[in-house]
Amino acid sequence: MGDAVAVLQALDRGAFLVINGTLQNPLFDLAMPALSNKWLGFLLAALLIPLVLARHGRRAAPVLALAVLAVALSDLGANALKHLVQRI
């Protein structure tokens, strides 16, 4: 069991180093902090949902409701999985 954990830790560290070493560029450096800000996402949704409803009316309501539900469930699932595997 200890060997499997060591292998997973090595893979995790290797993936981290590859991603942070090769995908680094000035655009991502500017964009990622903003994109990972939860409150900016809420603000964007608060601006876009009324615009979509105004343009498409009640036809868009089920789609928007499903989109909000999908985002909420994926966030809850990712958070639960993160704590399950003790990843912070």
Beta strands, then each sheet from edge to edge (+ up, - down):
end
